[in-house]
Structure formats: structure tokens, C-alpha cells
């Protein structure tokens, strides 16, 4: 059976995969055309295959993907060189990120933190350096909006490295179940 996940995701720790999947659905209580949605669609494209054709959609402007993983920006990519495509989509995504950040107070905080940690994983682990750099910038911006400091990749790997000790070393006492 084919997985909906891009192959590189399956190489991550199970905890990191779980965090990535936790932000896919999007936040409850916002409209279908909310200004946070284009960034969420690009997030989905960054780790899922397009269900219609089982392809990796490697930029936020490529047509296709339906409404769940559809384009976040529109531009014609056919006539552009690969370098021009990257330059155009990275520039076009700046206002999309700003719209998301501007709307953060309208999003449930719990979702915001799930999305932030998903962006962190994409920003450290995505195999494409341009996509990885984009998501790292989003992660850092989201963390700074909380007046906090980003984790390093080593800290992420310790916290979400599939060991209980690594996870507990960064968890608040309220995060554990007491019987």
C-alpha cells in the first residue's frame, strides 16, 4: 500500500512524524478562506503526496492538489527556469507568512504551537534546502512572536527522539499522566 507521506518523512523518528501529522488538519473555528489557510496548505504540500496523482508538490504555486493541498500562491511556473521558480515562490510567500502571523491571535494557541513545532521539523529535516530554509524561517518567526528562543536541531532530536527520558527531560510536570 502506498503512503500519503513523502518518503523522507518516514525516515524521521516516530515522535517527529506524529508532530508533523498533528498540524495537518488545521485549526477549528476559522473559515475556509481564512488568511492562515494558504500557509497551512503549503505545510501539507511539504510533507504529503498529492492524493490525485501521488506526486510531490515541491513549491506552493504548482497547480493541483485539490483544496487540501492546493496552491498557496498563483503564478505560472511552466515558463520559468528552476532558479526563477524558487526565487519567485519564496518571494511570493513572504506576505503569506505575514498574513498567518498577523492572524495568530485568531488561531487556537494549541494549534499555533502544533503548527510551530511542525514548521520546526520541516525547517530542520526537509531534504530540499530551499524548503527547509523557508520553514526554518517560519519556525523562528513563530517562536520569536512568543518572545521565546528556538530549539536547536540537537534539542529537537533529544525531545522527539523516541525515548521517554528525552521527552520527559523537556516536559512540564503537567504533561505526564498521574494515576
CNS distance restraints for C-alpha pairs under 8 A (distance, minus, plus):
assign (resid   4 and name CA) (resid  48 and name CA) 5.62 0.50 0.50
assign (resid   4 and name CA) (resid  49 and name CA) 5.38 0.50 0.50
assign (resid   4 and name CA) (resid  50 and name CA) 7.78 0.50 0.50
assign (resid   4 and name CA) (resid  51 and name CA) 7.10 0.50 0.50
assign (resid   4 and name CA) (resid  54 and name CA) 7.76 0.50 0.50
assign (resid   5 and name CA) (resid   9 and name CA) 6.33 0.50 0.50
assign (resid   5 and name CA) (resid  10 and name CA) 7.14 0.50 0.50
assign (resid   5 and name CA) (resid  47 and name CA) 6.04 0.50 0.50
assign (resid   5 and name CA) (resid  48 and name CA) 4.59 0.50 0.50
assign (resid   5 and name CA) (resid  49 and name CA) 5.91 0.50 0.50
assign (resid   6 and name CA) (resid  10 and name CA) 7.33 0.50 0.50
assign (resid   6 and name CA) (resid  47 and name CA) 5.53 0.50 0.50
assign (resid   6 and name CA) (resid  48 and name CA) 5.35 0.50 0.50
assign (resid   6 and name CA) (resid  49 and name CA) 5.74 0.50 0.50
assign (resid   6 and name CA) (resid  56 and name CA) 7.06 0.50 0.50
assign (resid   7 and name CA) (resid  11 and name CA) 7.26 0.50 0.50
assign (resid   8 and name CA) (resid  12 and name CA) 7.32 0.50 0.50
assign (resid   8 and name CA) (resid 126 and name CA) 7.50 0.50 0.50
assign (resid   8 and name CA) (resid 127 and name CA) 7.17 0.50 0.50
assign (resid   9 and name CA) (resid  17 and name CA) 6.58 0.50 0.50
assign (resid   9 and name CA) (resid  47 and name CA) 6.70 0.50 0.50
assign (resid  10 and name CA) (resid  17 and name CA) 7.26 0.50 0.50
assign (resid  12 and name CA) (resid  16 and name CA) 6.14 0.50 0.50
assign (resid  12 and name CA) (resid  17 and name CA) 6.21 0.50 0.50
assign (resid  13 and name CA) (resid  17 and name CA) 6.31 0.50 0.50
assign (resid  13 and name CA) (resid 160 and name CA) 7.12 0.50 0.50
assign (resid  13 and name CA) (resid 161 and name CA) 5.81 0.50 0.50
assign (resid  13 and name CA) (resid 162 and name CA) 6.20 0.50 0.50
assign (resid  14 and name CA) (resid  18 and name CA) 6.14 0.50 0.50
assign (resid  14 and name CA) (resid 161 and name CA) 7.79 0.50 0.50
assign (resid  14 and name CA) (resid 162 and name CA) 6.42 0.50 0.50
assign (resid  15 and name CA) (resid  19 and name CA) 6.31 0.50 0.50
assign (resid  15 and name CA) (resid 160 and name CA) 5.27 0.50 0.50
assign (resid  15 and name CA) (resid 161 and name CA) 6.62 0.50 0.50
assign (resid  15 and name CA) (resid 162 and name CA) 5.83 0.50 0.50
assign (resid  16 and name CA) (resid  20 and name CA) 6.31 0.50 0.50
assign (resid  16 and name CA) (resid 121 and name CA) 7.04 0.50 0.50
assign (resid  16 and name CA) (resid 160 and name CA) 5.79 0.50 0.50
assign (resid  16 and name CA) (resid 161 and name CA) 7.49 0.50 0.50
assign (resid  17 and name CA) (resid  21 and name CA) 6.29 0.50 0.50
assign (resid  18 and name CA) (resid  22 and name CA) 6.10 0.50 0.50
assign (resid  19 and name CA) (resid  23 and name CA) 7.01 0.50 0.50
assign (resid  19 and name CA) (resid 114 and name CA) 6.93 0.50 0.50
assign (resid  19 and name CA) (resid 117 and name CA) 6.94 0.50 0.50
assign (resid  19 and name CA) (resid 118 and name CA) 5.90 0.50 0.50
assign (resid  20 and name CA) (resid  24 and name CA) 7.03 0.50 0.50
assign (resid  20 and name CA) (resid 117 and name CA) 7.71 0.50 0.50
assign (resid  20 and name CA) (resid 118 and name CA) 4.74 0.50 0.50
assign (resid  20 and name CA) (resid 121 and name CA) 7.30 0.50 0.50
assign (resid  21 and name CA) (resid  25 and name CA) 7.95 0.50 0.50
assign (resid  21 and name CA) (resid 118 and name CA) 7.97 0.50 0.50
assign (resid  22 and name CA) (resid 114 and name CA) 6.46 0.50 0.50
assign (resid  22 and name CA) (resid 115 and name CA) 7.89 0.50 0.50
assign (resid  22 and name CA) (resid 118 and name CA) 7.90 0.50 0.50
assign (resid  23 and name CA) (resid 111 and name CA) 6.90 0.50 0.50
assign (resid  23 and name CA) (resid 114 and name CA) 5.44 0.50 0.50
assign (resid  23 and name CA) (resid 115 and name CA) 5.06 0.50 0.50
assign (resid  23 and name CA) (resid 118 and name CA) 6.57 0.50 0.50
assign (resid  24 and name CA) (resid  40 and name CA) 7.41 0.50 0.50
assign (resid  24 and name CA) (resid  43 and name CA) 7.51 0.50 0.50
assign (resid  24 and name CA) (resid  44 and name CA) 6.03 0.50 0.50
assign (resid  26 and name CA) (resid  37 and name CA) 7.95 0.50 0.50
assign (resid  26 and name CA) (resid  40 and name CA) 6.86 0.50 0.50
assign (resid  26 and name CA) (resid 111 and name CA) 7.37 0.50 0.50
assign (resid  27 and name CA) (resid 107 and name CA) 6.69 0.50 0.50
assign (resid  27 and name CA) (resid 108 and name CA) 6.76 0.50 0.50
assign (resid  27 and name CA) (resid 111 and name CA) 5.82 0.50 0.50
assign (resid  28 and name CA) (resid 108 and name CA) 7.81 0.50 0.50
assign (resid  30 and name CA) (resid  34 and name CA) 6.26 0.50 0.50
assign (resid  30 and name CA) (resid 106 and name CA) 7.93 0.50 0.50
assign (resid  30 and name CA) (resid 107 and name CA) 7.56 0.50 0.50
assign (resid  32 and name CA) (resid  37 and name CA) 7.34 0.50 0.50
assign (resid  33 and name CA) (resid  37 and name CA) 6.61 0.50 0.50
assign (resid  35 and name CA) (resid  96 and name CA) 7.75 0.50 0.50
assign (resid  35 and name CA) (resid  99 and name CA) 5.88 0.50 0.50
assign (resid  35 and name CA) (resid 100 and name CA) 6.21 0.50 0.50
assign (resid  35 and name CA) (resid 103 and name CA) 7.13 0.50 0.50
assign (resid  36 and name CA) (resid  40 and name CA) 6.61 0.50 0.50
assign (resid  36 and name CA) (resid  96 and name CA) 7.79 0.50 0.50
assign (resid  36 and name CA) (resid  99 and name CA) 6.47 0.50 0.50
assign (resid  36 and name CA) (resid 100 and name CA) 4.41 0.50 0.50
assign (resid  36 and name CA) (resid 101 and name CA) 7.97 0.50 0.50
assign (resid  36 and name CA) (resid 103 and name CA) 6.66 0.50 0.50
assign (resid  37 and name CA) (resid  41 and name CA) 6.14 0.50 0.50
assign (resid  37 and name CA) (resid 100 and name CA) 7.84 0.50 0.50
assign (resid  38 and name CA) (resid  42 and name CA) 6.39 0.50 0.50
assign (resid  38 and name CA) (resid  71 and name CA) 7.47 0.50 0.50
assign (resid  38 and name CA) (resid  72 and name CA) 4.46 0.50 0.50
assign (resid  38 and name CA) (resid  73 and name CA) 7.50 0.50 0.50
assign (resid  38 and name CA) (resid  96 and name CA) 6.70 0.50 0.50
assign (resid  39 and name CA) (resid  43 and name CA) 6.17 0.50 0.50
assign (resid  39 and name CA) (resid  72 and name CA) 6.62 0.50 0.50
assign (resid  39 and name CA) (resid  96 and name CA) 6.27 0.50 0.50
assign (resid  39 and name CA) (resid  97 and name CA) 6.51 0.50 0.50
assign (resid  39 and name CA) (resid 100 and name CA) 6.85 0.50 0.50
assign (resid  40 and name CA) (resid  44 and name CA) 6.34 0.50 0.50
assign (resid  41 and name CA) (resid  45 and name CA) 6.30 0.50 0.50
assign (resid  41 and name CA) (resid  68 and name CA) 6.39 0.50 0.50
assign (resid  41 and name CA) (resid  69 and name CA) 5.07 0.50 0.50
assign (resid  41 and name CA) (resid  70 and name CA) 6.32 0.50 0.50
assign (resid  41 and name CA) (resid  71 and name CA) 7.07 0.50 0.50
assign (resid  41 and name CA) (resid  72 and name CA) 6.31 0.50 0.50
assign (resid  42 and name CA) (resid  46 and name CA) 6.16 0.50 0.50
assign (resid  42 and name CA) (resid  59 and name CA) 7.74 0.50 0.50
assign (resid  42 and name CA) (resid  60 and name CA) 5.46 0.50 0.50
assign (resid  42 and name CA) (resid  69 and name CA) 6.99 0.50 0.50
assign (resid  42 and name CA) (resid  70 and name CA) 7.92 0.50 0.50
assign (resid  42 and name CA) (resid  71 and name CA) 7.22 0.50 0.50
assign (resid  42 and name CA) (resid  72 and name CA) 6.12 0.50 0.50
assign (resid  43 and name CA) (resid  47 and name CA) 7.03 0.50 0.50
assign (resid  43 and name CA) (resid 119 and name CA) 7.60 0.50 0.50
assign (resid  44 and name CA) (resid  48 and name CA) 5.73 0.50 0.50
assign (resid  44 and name CA) (resid  68 and name CA) 7.74 0.50 0.50
assign (resid  44 and name CA) (resid  69 and name CA) 5.89 0.50 0.50
assign (resid  45 and name CA) (resid  49 and name CA) 6.88 0.50 0.50
assign (resid  45 and name CA) (resid  50 and name CA) 7.40 0.50 0.50
assign (resid  45 and name CA) (resid  56 and name CA) 7.34 0.50 0.50
assign (resid  45 and name CA) (resid  57 and name CA) 5.83 0.50 0.50
assign (resid  45 and name CA) (resid  58 and name CA) 7.20 0.50 0.50
assign (resid  45 and name CA) (resid  59 and name CA) 7.82 0.50 0.50
assign (resid  45 and name CA) (resid  60 and name CA) 7.41 0.50 0.50
assign (resid  45 and name CA) (resid  69 and name CA) 5.60 0.50 0.50
assign (resid  45 and name CA) (resid  70 and name CA) 7.95 0.50 0.50
assign (resid  46 and name CA) (resid  57 and name CA) 7.39 0.50 0.50
assign (resid  46 and name CA) (resid  58 and name CA) 6.95 0.50 0.50
assign (resid  46 and name CA) (resid 122 and name CA) 7.67 0.50 0.50
assign (resid  46 and name CA) (resid 126 and name CA) 8.00 0.50 0.50
assign (resid  46 and name CA) (resid 131 and name CA) 7.65 0.50 0.50
assign (resid  48 and name CA) (resid  56 and name CA) 7.22 0.50 0.50
assign (resid  49 and name CA) (resid  54 and name CA) 5.35 0.50 0.50
assign (resid  49 and name CA) (resid  55 and name CA) 5.27 0.50 0.50
assign (resid  49 and name CA) (resid  56 and name CA) 5.04 0.50 0.50
assign (resid  49 and name CA) (resid  57 and name CA) 7.07 0.50 0.50
assign (resid  50 and name CA) (resid  54 and name CA) 5.03 0.50 0.50
assign (resid  50 and name CA) (resid  55 and name CA) 5.20 0.50 0.50
assign (resid  50 and name CA) (resid  56 and name CA) 6.28 0.50 0.50
assign (resid  50 and name CA) (resid  57 and name CA) 6.77 0.50 0.50
assign (resid  50 and name CA) (resid  64 and name CA) 7.76 0.50 0.50
assign (resid  50 and name CA) (resid  65 and name CA) 5.23 0.50 0.50
assign (resid  50 and name CA) (resid  69 and name CA) 6.86 0.50 0.50
assign (resid  51 and name CA) (resid  55 and name CA) 7.64 0.50 0.50
assign (resid  51 and name CA) (resid  65 and name CA) 6.98 0.50 0.50
assign (resid  52 and name CA) (resid  65 and name CA) 6.75 0.50 0.50
assign (resid  52 and name CA) (resid  66 and name CA) 7.84 0.50 0.50
assign (resid  57 and name CA) (resid  62 and name CA) 6.62 0.50 0.50
assign (resid  57 and name CA) (resid  65 and name CA) 7.87 0.50 0.50
assign (resid  58 and name CA) (resid  62 and name CA) 7.61 0.50 0.50
assign (resid  59 and name CA) (resid  86 and name CA) 7.78 0.50 0.50
assign (resid  59 and name CA) (resid  89 and name CA) 6.93 0.50 0.50
assign (resid  60 and name CA) (resid  71 and name CA) 5.30 0.50 0.50
assign (resid  60 and name CA) (resid  72 and name CA) 5.24 0.50 0.50
assign (resid  60 and name CA) (resid  73 and name CA) 6.13 0.50 0.50
assign (resid  60 and name CA) (resid  89 and name CA) 6.77 0.50 0.50
assign (resid  61 and name CA) (resid  71 and name CA) 4.97 0.50 0.50
assign (resid  61 and name CA) (resid  72 and name CA) 6.04 0.50 0.50
assign (resid  61 and name CA) (resid  73 and name CA) 4.98 0.50 0.50
assign (resid  61 and name CA) (resid  74 and name CA) 5.27 0.50 0.50
assign (resid  61 and name CA) (resid  75 and name CA) 6.18 0.50 0.50
assign (resid  61 and name CA) (resid  76 and name CA) 7.88 0.50 0.50
assign (resid  61 and name CA) (resid  77 and name CA) 7.49 0.50 0.50
assign (resid  61 and name CA) (resid  89 and name CA) 6.75 0.50 0.50
assign (resid  62 and name CA) (resid  71 and name CA) 6.13 0.50 0.50
assign (resid  62 and name CA) (resid  74 and name CA) 7.85 0.50 0.50
assign (resid  62 and name CA) (resid  77 and name CA) 6.87 0.50 0.50
assign (resid  63 and name CA) (resid  70 and name CA) 7.06 0.50 0.50
assign (resid  63 and name CA) (resid  71 and name CA) 6.01 0.50 0.50
assign (resid  64 and name CA) (resid  69 and name CA) 7.80 0.50 0.50
assign (resid  64 and name CA) (resid  70 and name CA) 5.76 0.50 0.50
assign (resid  64 and name CA) (resid  71 and name CA) 6.92 0.50 0.50
assign (resid  65 and name CA) (resid  69 and name CA) 4.67 0.50 0.50
assign (resid  65 and name CA) (resid  70 and name CA) 4.37 0.50 0.50
assign (resid  65 and name CA) (resid  71 and name CA) 7.21 0.50 0.50
assign (resid  66 and name CA) (resid  70 and name CA) 4.87 0.50 0.50
assign (resid  72 and name CA) (resid  96 and name CA) 7.98 0.50 0.50
assign (resid  73 and name CA) (resid  89 and name CA) 7.72 0.50 0.50
assign (resid  73 and name CA) (resid  92 and name CA) 6.98 0.50 0.50
assign (resid  73 and name CA) (resid  93 and name CA) 7.27 0.50 0.50
assign (resid  76 and name CA) (resid  80 and name CA) 7.78 0.50 0.50
assign (resid  77 and name CA) (resid  85 and name CA) 6.28 0.50 0.50
assign (resid  80 and name CA) (resid  84 and name CA) 5.69 0.50 0.50
assign (resid  80 and name CA) (resid  85 and name CA) 5.76 0.50 0.50
assign (resid  81 and name CA) (resid  85 and name CA) 6.16 0.50 0.50
assign (resid  82 and name CA) (resid  86 and name CA) 6.45 0.50 0.50
assign (resid  83 and name CA) (resid  87 and name CA) 6.27 0.50 0.50
assign (resid  84 and name CA) (resid  88 and name CA) 5.91 0.50 0.50
assign (resid  85 and name CA) (resid  89 and name CA) 6.10 0.50 0.50
assign (resid  86 and name CA) (resid  90 and name CA) 5.96 0.50 0.50
assign (resid  86 and name CA) (resid 130 and name CA) 7.66 0.50 0.50
assign (resid  87 and name CA) (resid  91 and name CA) 6.15 0.50 0.50
assign (resid  88 and name CA) (resid  92 and name CA) 5.99 0.50 0.50
assign (resid  89 and name CA) (resid  93 and name CA) 6.00 0.50 0.50
assign (resid  90 and name CA) (resid  94 and name CA) 6.86 0.50 0.50
assign (resid  90 and name CA) (resid 134 and name CA) 7.43 0.50 0.50
assign (resid  92 and name CA) (resid  96 and name CA) 7.47 0.50 0.50
assign (resid  93 and name CA) (resid  97 and name CA) 6.25 0.50 0.50
assign (resid  94 and name CA) (resid  98 and name CA) 6.27 0.50 0.50
assign (resid  95 and name CA) (resid  99 and name CA) 5.95 0.50 0.50
assign (resid  96 and name CA) (resid 100 and name CA) 6.32 0.50 0.50
assign (resid  97 and name CA) (resid 101 and name CA) 6.17 0.50 0.50
assign (resid  97 and name CA) (resid 138 and name CA) 7.18 0.50 0.50
assign (resid  98 and name CA) (resid 102 and name CA) 5.89 0.50 0.50
assign (resid  99 and name CA) (resid 103 and name CA) 6.18 0.50 0.50
assign (resid 100 and name CA) (resid 104 and name CA) 6.24 0.50 0.50
assign (resid 101 and name CA) (resid 142 and name CA) 7.41 0.50 0.50
assign (resid 103 and name CA) (resid 107 and name CA) 6.97 0.50 0.50
assign (resid 104 and name CA) (resid 112 and name CA) 7.25 0.50 0.50
assign (resid 105 and name CA) (resid 109 and name CA) 7.95 0.50 0.50
assign (resid 107 and name CA) (resid 111 and name CA) 6.95 0.50 0.50
assign (resid 107 and name CA) (resid 112 and name CA) 6.56 0.50 0.50
assign (resid 108 and name CA) (resid 112 and name CA) 6.31 0.50 0.50
assign (resid 109 and name CA) (resid 113 and name CA) 6.25 0.50 0.50
assign (resid 110 and name CA) (resid 114 and name CA) 6.38 0.50 0.50
assign (resid 111 and name CA) (resid 115 and name CA) 6.06 0.50 0.50
assign (resid 112 and name CA) (resid 116 and name CA) 6.01 0.50 0.50
assign (resid 113 and name CA) (resid 117 and name CA) 6.13 0.50 0.50
assign (resid 114 and name CA) (resid 118 and name CA) 6.18 0.50 0.50
assign (resid 115 and name CA) (resid 119 and name CA) 6.06 0.50 0.50
assign (resid 116 and name CA) (resid 120 and name CA) 6.18 0.50 0.50
assign (resid 116 and name CA) (resid 138 and name CA) 7.93 0.50 0.50
assign (resid 116 and name CA) (resid 139 and name CA) 5.66 0.50 0.50
assign (resid 116 and name CA) (resid 142 and name CA) 6.27 0.50 0.50
assign (resid 116 and name CA) (resid 143 and name CA) 7.39 0.50 0.50
assign (resid 117 and name CA) (resid 121 and name CA) 6.38 0.50 0.50
assign (resid 117 and name CA) (resid 139 and name CA) 7.38 0.50 0.50
assign (resid 118 and name CA) (resid 122 and name CA) 6.34 0.50 0.50
assign (resid 119 and name CA) (resid 123 and name CA) 5.87 0.50 0.50
assign (resid 119 and name CA) (resid 135 and name CA) 5.43 0.50 0.50
assign (resid 119 and name CA) (resid 136 and name CA) 6.76 0.50 0.50
assign (resid 119 and name CA) (resid 138 and name CA) 6.66 0.50 0.50
assign (resid 119 and name CA) (resid 139 and name CA) 5.28 0.50 0.50
assign (resid 120 and name CA) (resid 124 and name CA) 6.27 0.50 0.50
assign (resid 120 and name CA) (resid 135 and name CA) 6.89 0.50 0.50
assign (resid 120 and name CA) (resid 136 and name CA) 6.07 0.50 0.50
assign (resid 120 and name CA) (resid 139 and name CA) 5.17 0.50 0.50
assign (resid 120 and name CA) (resid 140 and name CA) 7.98 0.50 0.50
assign (resid 121 and name CA) (resid 125 and name CA) 5.63 0.50 0.50
assign (resid 121 and name CA) (resid 126 and name CA) 7.54 0.50 0.50
assign (resid 122 and name CA) (resid 126 and name CA) 4.97 0.50 0.50
assign (resid 122 and name CA) (resid 131 and name CA) 7.84 0.50 0.50
assign (resid 122 and name CA) (resid 132 and name CA) 5.84 0.50 0.50
assign (resid 122 and name CA) (resid 135 and name CA) 5.81 0.50 0.50
assign (resid 122 and name CA) (resid 136 and name CA) 7.08 0.50 0.50
assign (resid 123 and name CA) (resid 131 and name CA) 7.55 0.50 0.50
assign (resid 123 and name CA) (resid 132 and name CA) 4.43 0.50 0.50
assign (resid 123 and name CA) (resid 133 and name CA) 5.96 0.50 0.50
assign (resid 123 and name CA) (resid 134 and name CA) 6.97 0.50 0.50
assign (resid 123 and name CA) (resid 135 and name CA) 4.41 0.50 0.50
assign (resid 123 and name CA) (resid 136 and name CA) 3.73 0.50 0.50
assign (resid 123 and name CA) (resid 137 and name CA) 7.41 0.50 0.50
assign (resid 123 and name CA) (resid 139 and name CA) 7.01 0.50 0.50
assign (resid 124 and name CA) (resid 132 and name CA) 6.26 0.50 0.50
assign (resid 124 and name CA) (resid 136 and name CA) 6.67 0.50 0.50
assign (resid 124 and name CA) (resid 153 and name CA) 6.32 0.50 0.50
assign (resid 125 and name CA) (resid 132 and name CA) 6.82 0.50 0.50
assign (resid 126 and name CA) (resid 131 and name CA) 6.79 0.50 0.50
assign (resid 126 and name CA) (resid 132 and name CA) 5.06 0.50 0.50
assign (resid 127 and name CA) (resid 131 and name CA) 7.98 0.50 0.50
assign (resid 127 and name CA) (resid 132 and name CA) 6.97 0.50 0.50
assign (resid 128 and name CA) (resid 132 and name CA) 5.92 0.50 0.50
assign (resid 129 and name CA) (resid 133 and name CA) 5.91 0.50 0.50
assign (resid 130 and name CA) (resid 134 and name CA) 6.13 0.50 0.50
assign (resid 131 and name CA) (resid 135 and name CA) 6.23 0.50 0.50
assign (resid 132 and name CA) (resid 136 and name CA) 6.07 0.50 0.50
assign (resid 133 and name CA) (resid 137 and name CA) 6.24 0.50 0.50
assign (resid 134 and name CA) (resid 138 and name CA) 6.48 0.50 0.50
assign (resid 135 and name CA) (resid 139 and name CA) 6.07 0.50 0.50
assign (resid 136 and name CA) (resid 140 and name CA) 6.14 0.50 0.50
assign (resid 137 and name CA) (resid 141 and name CA) 6.10 0.50 0.50
assign (resid 138 and name CA) (resid 142 and name CA) 6.13 0.50 0.50
assign (resid 139 and name CA) (resid 143 and name CA) 6.19 0.50 0.50
assign (resid 139 and name CA) (resid 150 and name CA) 7.75 0.50 0.50
assign (resid 140 and name CA) (resid 144 and name CA) 6.06 0.50 0.50
assign (resid 140 and name CA) (resid 149 and name CA) 7.98 0.50 0.50
assign (resid 140 and name CA) (resid 150 and name CA) 6.08 0.50 0.50
assign (resid 141 and name CA) (resid 145 and name CA) 6.14 0.50 0.50
assign (resid 142 and name CA) (resid 146 and name CA) 6.77 0.50 0.50
assign (resid 143 and name CA) (resid 147 and name CA) 6.65 0.50 0.50
assign (resid 143 and name CA) (resid 148 and name CA) 5.55 0.50 0.50
assign (resid 143 and name CA) (resid 149 and name CA) 6.26 0.50 0.50
assign (resid 143 and name CA) (resid 150 and name CA) 6.00 0.50 0.50
assign (resid 144 and name CA) (resid 148 and name CA) 5.42 0.50 0.50
assign (resid 144 and name CA) (resid 149 and name CA) 6.55 0.50 0.50
assign (resid 144 and name CA) (resid 150 and name CA) 7.74 0.50 0.50
assign (resid 151 and name CA) (resid 155 and name CA) 5.80 0.50 0.50
assign (resid 151 and name CA) (resid 156 and name CA) 6.29 0.50 0.50
assign (resid 152 and name CA) (resid 156 and name CA) 6.29 0.50 0.50
assign (resid 153 and name CA) (resid 157 and name CA) 6.12 0.50 0.50
assign (resid 154 and name CA) (resid 158 and name CA) 6.21 0.50 0.50
assign (resid 155 and name CA) (resid 159 and name CA) 6.15 0.50 0.50
assign (resid 156 and name CA) (resid 160 and name CA) 5.92 0.50 0.50
assign (resid 156 and name CA) (resid 161 and name CA) 7.76 0.50 0.50
assign (resid 157 and name CA) (resid 161 and name CA) 5.02 0.50 0.50
assign (resid 158 and name CA) (resid 166 and name CA) 5.14 0.50 0.50
assign (resid 158 and name CA) (resid 167 and name CA) 7.03 0.50 0.50
assign (resid 159 and name CA) (resid 166 and name CA) 4.95 0.50 0.50
assign (resid 159 and name CA) (resid 167 and name CA) 4.42 0.50 0.50
assign (resid 159 and name CA) (resid 168 and name CA) 7.67 0.50 0.50
assign (resid 159 and name CA) (resid 169 and name CA) 7.32 0.50 0.50
assign (resid 159 and name CA) (resid 170 and name CA) 6.34 0.50 0.50
assign (resid 160 and name CA) (resid 166 and name CA) 7.10 0.50 0.50
assign (resid 160 and name CA) (resid 167 and name CA) 6.11 0.50 0.50
assign (resid 161 and name CA) (resid 166 and name CA) 6.82 0.50 0.50
assign (resid 161 and name CA) (resid 167 and name CA) 7.58 0.50 0.50
assign (resid 162 and name CA) (resid 166 and name CA) 7.68 0.50 0.50
assign (resid 162 and name CA) (resid 167 and name CA) 7.73 0.50 0.50
assign (resid 163 and name CA) (resid 167 and name CA) 6.36 0.50 0.50
assign (resid 164 and name CA) (resid 168 and name CA) 5.94 0.50 0.50
assign (resid 165 and name CA) (resid 169 and name CA) 6.04 0.50 0.50
assign (resid 166 and name CA) (resid 170 and name CA) 7.17 0.50 0.50
assign (resid 167 and name CA) (resid 171 and name CA) 6.32 0.50 0.50
assign (resid 168 and name CA) (resid 172 and name CA) 7.81 0.50 0.50
assign (resid 171 and name CA) (resid 175 and name CA) 6.13 0.50 0.50
assign (resid 171 and name CA) (resid 176 and name CA) 7.84 0.50 0.50
assign (resid 172 and name CA) (resid 176 and name CA) 7.64 0.50 0.50
